Amino acid sequence: MKINILYNILFNSLVSYKLKFLVFVSTLLFFGFNGYGQYVASITATDAAASESPLDTGTYTVSLDVPNSSGGDITINYTVGGTATSGSDFVTLSGTVVIANGAQDNTILLTPINDTDVEVSETVVVTLDSGTGYTVAASPGNSATVNITSEDVAPLPVASITATDAAASESPLGTGTYTV
């Protein structure tokens, strides 16, 4: 009788722990692995080189740590910074990217604007911002940079020569003067 009671206690405890473990694992799979029931969003520059002409776009990829199984879309917020100017150096970015239910990532396309300005390479830095249903990865996974190069070059300098004293002669000897 004592063995049956001991067996029942041990068996029921093991079943209870197995059930709790199964619930724990299911929760991790459904909500993500960060311990907060939220997805972890990160960003990388998957094509970090863009140019004005010939037109070459840059690409950022925003990813979740696990596929989105929330039952709806997750909207990831971001801010834009860097040395390039939105609207004149590149097409203005929206500030959000949507990761659809069942997907794990989505891209942000950076399209340079071809201008005539002579400029050095400029940067566009996209930094993830907080929002609903996700947390932002720690640095360096929270921001990414695309470089925009310009084909415009400064015009070559123009040299001019002016005769400031055009009256030169051989006899009698007289010199002329030029200014460059």
C-alpha positions as CSV (number, residue, x, y, z in Angstrom):
1,M,0.0,0.0,0.0
2,K,2.8,2.4,0.9
3,I,4.4,1.6,-2.5
4,N,1.2,2.4,-4.4
5,I,0.9,5.7,-2.6
6,L,4.5,6.6,-3.3
7,Y,4.1,5.5,-6.9
8,N,1.0,7.6,-7.3
9,I,2.6,10.7,-5.8
10,L,5.7,10.4,-8.0
11,F,3.7,9.5,-11.2
12,N,1.3,12.5,-10.7
13,S,4.3,14.8,-10.0
14,L,6.1,13.8,-13.1
15,V,2.9,14.2,-15.2
16,S,2.4,17.6,-13.7
17,Y,6.0,18.7,-14.4
18,K,5.8,17.3,-18.0
19,L,2.6,19.2,-18.6
20,K,4.1,22.4,-17.1
21,F,7.2,21.9,-19.3
22,L,5.0,21.4,-22.4
23,V,3.1,24.6,-21.7
24,F,6.4,26.5,-21.2
25,V,7.8,25.3,-24.5
26,S,4.6,26.0,-26.3
27,T,4.6,29.6,-24.9
28,L,8.1,30.1,-26.1
29,L,7.3,28.9,-29.6
30,F,4.2,31.1,-29.8
31,F,5.5,34.3,-28.3
32,G,9.2,34.2,-29.0
33,F,12.3,33.5,-27.0
34,N,13.1,36.7,-25.3
35,G,11.2,36.0,-22.1
36,Y,8.8,38.9,-22.4
37,G,6.3,37.4,-24.7
38,Q,7.4,39.8,-27.5
39,Y,9.4,39.4,-30.6
40,V,12.9,40.9,-30.9
41,A,13.4,43.1,-34.0
42,S,16.8,43.8,-35.6
43,I,18.0,45.5,-38.7
44,T,20.9,45.0,-41.1
45,A,22.0,46.8,-44.3
46,T,21.8,43.9,-46.8
47,D,22.9,46.2,-49.6
48,A,24.9,49.0,-48.0
49,A,26.1,50.7,-51.2
50,A,23.7,53.0,-53.2
51,S,24.5,55.5,-55.9
52,E,22.8,58.4,-57.7
53,S,23.9,57.5,-61.2
54,P,23.7,55.0,-62.4
55,L,20.8,54.5,-60.0
56,D,21.5,51.8,-57.5
57,T,19.3,51.4,-54.5
58,G,20.3,50.3,-51.0
59,T,18.4,47.8,-48.9
60,Y,17.8,47.3,-45.2
61,T,16.3,44.1,-43.9
62,V,14.3,44.2,-40.7
63,S,13.9,40.8,-39.0
64,L,12.2,39.2,-36.0
65,D,14.0,36.6,-33.9
66,V,11.3,34.0,-34.8
67,P,8.6,34.1,-37.5
68,N,5.6,36.2,-36.7
69,S,2.9,33.9,-35.4
70,S,0.8,36.6,-33.7
71,G,-2.2,36.2,-35.9
72,G,-1.7,39.7,-37.4
73,D,0.9,42.0,-38.9
74,I,3.6,43.6,-36.7
75,T,4.5,47.2,-37.6
76,I,8.1,48.0,-36.8
77,N,8.9,51.7,-36.2
78,Y,12.1,53.4,-37.2
79,T,13.8,56.8,-37.4
80,V,16.1,58.0,-40.2
81,G,19.3,60.0,-39.7
82,G,22.8,60.3,-41.2
83,T,24.5,62.9,-43.4
84,A,22.2,62.6,-46.4
85,T,19.0,64.8,-46.6
86,S,15.7,63.1,-46.9
87,G,13.7,64.4,-49.9
88,S,16.8,65.8,-51.7
89,D,19.4,63.1,-51.5
90,F,17.0,60.1,-51.2
91,V,13.3,59.4,-51.5
92,T,11.7,60.0,-48.1
93,L,11.2,56.8,-46.1
94,S,7.9,56.0,-44.3
95,G,9.2,55.4,-40.8
96,T,7.5,52.0,-40.5
97,V,7.9,48.5,-42.0
98,V,5.3,45.7,-41.7
99,I,6.2,42.1,-41.0
100,A,3.3,40.0,-42.1
101,N,1.8,37.2,-40.1
102,G,3.8,34.0,-40.9
103,A,6.9,36.0,-42.1
104,Q,10.1,36.7,-40.3
105,D,11.4,39.8,-42.1
106,N,10.7,42.5,-44.6
107,T,12.9,45.1,-46.5
108,I,13.2,48.8,-46.7
109,L,14.3,50.1,-50.0
110,L,16.5,53.3,-50.1
111,T,16.3,55.1,-53.5
112,P,18.8,57.9,-54.1
113,I,17.8,61.1,-55.9
114,N,20.2,62.1,-58.7
115,D,21.1,65.7,-58.3
116,T,23.8,67.9,-59.8
117,D,25.4,68.7,-56.4
118,V,29.1,67.8,-56.1
119,E,29.2,65.9,-52.8
120,V,31.1,63.3,-50.9
121,S,29.6,60.0,-50.0
122,E,26.7,60.5,-47.6
123,T,25.1,58.1,-45.1
124,V,21.5,57.1,-44.3
125,V,21.2,55.5,-40.9
126,V,18.0,53.7,-40.0
127,T,17.5,53.0,-36.3
128,L,14.7,50.8,-35.0
129,D,12.3,52.5,-32.5
130,S,10.0,51.0,-29.9
131,G,6.5,49.9,-30.7
132,T,3.8,47.4,-29.9
133,G,4.4,43.7,-29.9
134,Y,8.2,43.7,-30.2
135,T,11.3,44.9,-28.5
136,V,14.3,46.3,-30.2
137,A,17.6,44.4,-30.4
138,A,20.6,45.8,-28.6
139,S,23.3,47.6,-30.5
140,P,24.6,46.9,-33.1
141,G,21.4,45.1,-34.2
142,N,19.2,48.2,-33.7
143,S,20.6,50.4,-36.6
144,A,22.1,50.0,-40.0
145,T,23.8,52.3,-42.5
146,V,23.6,52.7,-46.3
147,N,26.2,54.9,-48.1
148,I,25.1,57.0,-51.1
149,T,27.8,57.9,-53.7
150,S,27.5,60.7,-56.2
151,E,28.9,60.7,-59.7
152,D,29.0,64.5,-59.9
153,V,32.5,66.0,-59.9
154,A,33.7,69.6,-59.7
155,P,34.3,71.2,-63.1
156,L,37.9,71.6,-64.1
157,P,39.3,75.1,-63.4
158,V,39.5,77.4,-66.4
159,A,42.8,79.3,-66.9
160,S,42.8,82.7,-68.6
161,I,45.7,84.8,-70.0
162,T,45.4,88.5,-70.4
163,A,48.0,90.8,-72.1
164,T,48.3,93.7,-69.6
165,D,51.1,95.3,-71.8
166,A,50.6,94.2,-75.4
167,A,53.2,96.6,-76.9
168,A,56.4,94.5,-77.1
169,S,59.0,95.2,-79.8
170,E,62.5,94.0,-80.9
171,S,64.0,97.3,-81.8
172,P,64.0,99.3,-79.7
173,L,63.7,96.5,-77.2
174,G,60.4,96.6,-75.4
175,T,58.8,93.9,-73.2
176,G,55.2,92.9,-73.0
177,T,53.4,91.7,-69.9
178,Y,50.9,88.9,-69.6
179,T,48.7,88.0,-66.5
180,V,47.7,84.4,-66.0
